[in-house]
Amino acid sequence: MIDFKNTQIAFEAKTNTDLQRAKFLFNSIKHPWIVKLGKCFVYVTTKLRLPVAWVLKPTIYKQFVGGETLKKCTPLANQLAKYNLKCIFDYSAEGGENADDIQQTFDEFISSIDYAKGNDNVAYAVFKPTALTTDALLEKASAKAELTDDEKKEFEEFKNRFEKLCQRASDNDVRILVDAEDYCFQDAIDEFTDEMMRKFNKKRAIVFTTFQMYRHDRMPYLDRLYNDAVKNDYTVGMKFVRGAYMEKERERAKQFGYTDPICPTKQATDENYNNGLRYVIEHIEKFEVFAGTHNEESNRVLADLIDTHNLAHDDKRIFFSQLYGMSDNLSYNLAHEGYNVAKYIPYAPVKKVLPYLIRRAEENTAIAGQTTRELELIKTEIRRRKRDKK
Ligand SMILES: Cc1cc2nc3c(=O)[nH]c(=O)nc-3n(C[C@H](O)[C@H](O)[C@H](O)COP(=O)(O)OP(=O)(O)OC[C@H]3O[C@@H](n4cnc5c(N)ncnc54)[C@H](O)[C@@H]3O)c2cc1C
């Protein structure tokens, strides 16, 4: 059985200094008040246009971000390759919604697809559909509200950009993940992603939809997708995550008086996630699977399913994935056992990636046990190295 507590393997790429930095960081962000203070500090310094890079770059940025540009991330990709780990470079700048911002982000998505072409170190490209248009439009389209003529034109432009990214990925033979975000945007995104899968996934999965398994309506949808793939002869690209917006979604549902889309309990989400994994492995002839999770049990469930279905550990259709800077005990130990693993690596200049960094800090504070787990593993490895040196 795979040992996720093997810290020697988990941290073999880390120097003692890296470990001390990570220990300091996780020790700090386990306190909600420090995260709140950090958020205020970042807000004030950016408002006053004061430099923040000097304090963030060697600390939280270094832990969770690959670099400012794709080119600057290349040494990291080469280093991870030594440990059988692939990369997914995620342009994580959170820009505005004007035409220039949208165009600039779109161009960067194209660059990341080109960067992945024929690059053995890169497993997938990725993009956020919400970066291709305005939130207001996606929300309206998802609610099936009547669009004005201008909005219809804007929506066509959105679909046009979306399709161009899928087309470029297909031309380059690069698999592309379509990230999922808020519930209120998701119907329009799902519908178009399904269309793209029907178009581009004839020979193999190029386009991957994302299912947030904290949603209680995803299993019936999974079944519908499978039947559609059988009927229309294509492969479903399926990225599973639990979902990152639970509190916001619950509040919004309450505020607007619709049924909460999220499973009632953590256990229900966990069961839903693992049932999704079981379903796709049982129907693997019509799926390619990407399991994005830091949950030890779910990683184990997938590893066991691969074994019980007599699939090769490195079956090209199945990938595990964790965010860069988190859960290396899962990534490195899985890769060590020959499974396909990719680290999700955000990149962008410091200023543009601030909202992402704040979310990472908040998530590590909010998800019970996440930071404690990271800290315990880091401390164990520091102790092990000291002991073995004696
Ligand atoms: C590679 C990768 C890619 C990702 N891409 C996306 C993406 O495109 N879209 C996105 O939304 N997120 C994405 N995420 C984040 C992901 O959705 C989770 O927020 C995060 O990974 C924590 O969940 P977990 O599976 O790692 O494990 P855990 O820590 O075991 O689970 C925590 C999650 O369980 C759920 N949960 C917690 N409490 C409850 C409760 N009381 N009731 C119901 N459910 C509960 C929530 O979803 C919470 O985030 C990604 C994560 C990874 C690793």
The ligand as an ORCA input file, in Angstrom:
! r2SCAN-3c Opt
* xyz 0 1
  C      -5.154     20.496     -9.159
  C      -6.332     21.216     -8.593
  C      -7.158     21.970     -9.436
  C      -8.257     22.660     -8.908
  N      -9.127     23.332     -9.751
  C     -10.281     23.841     -9.257
  C     -11.288     24.374    -10.106
  O     -11.152     24.427    -11.330
  N     -12.430     24.848     -9.539
  C     -12.641     24.804     -8.184
  O     -13.718     25.206     -7.722
  N     -11.683     24.331     -7.354
  C     -10.535     23.845     -7.851
  N      -9.606     23.309     -6.994
  C      -9.789     23.449     -5.519
  C     -10.675     22.320     -4.988
  O     -11.983     22.488     -5.466
  C     -10.753     22.280     -3.443
  O     -11.188     23.508     -2.948
  C      -9.470     21.943     -2.743
  O      -8.681     21.079     -3.506
  C      -9.782     21.270     -1.403
  O     -10.449     20.024     -1.582
  P      -9.702     18.605     -1.550
  O     -10.367     17.652     -2.479
  O      -8.280     18.866     -1.840
  O      -9.835     17.966     -0.127
  P     -10.460     18.222      1.285
  O      -9.562     19.150      2.026
  O     -10.717     16.886      1.861
  O     -11.871     18.889      1.046
  C     -12.200     20.221      1.300
  C     -13.372     20.521      0.404
  O     -14.510     19.733      0.785
  C     -15.705     20.473      0.583
  N     -16.370     20.664      1.875
  C     -15.774     21.067      3.050
  N     -16.689     21.168      4.046
  C     -17.880     20.804      3.504
  C     -19.199     20.734      4.045
  N     -19.469     21.041      5.305
  N     -20.215     20.346      3.212
  C     -19.958     20.039      1.913
  N     -18.728     20.080      1.353
  C     -17.693     20.463      2.131
  C     -15.274     21.803     -0.042
  O     -15.321     21.643     -1.443
  C     -13.854     21.968      0.440
  O     -13.078     22.779     -0.411
  C      -8.508     22.622     -7.499
  C      -7.665     21.884     -6.678
  C      -6.601     21.165     -7.201
  C      -5.751     20.374     -6.283
*
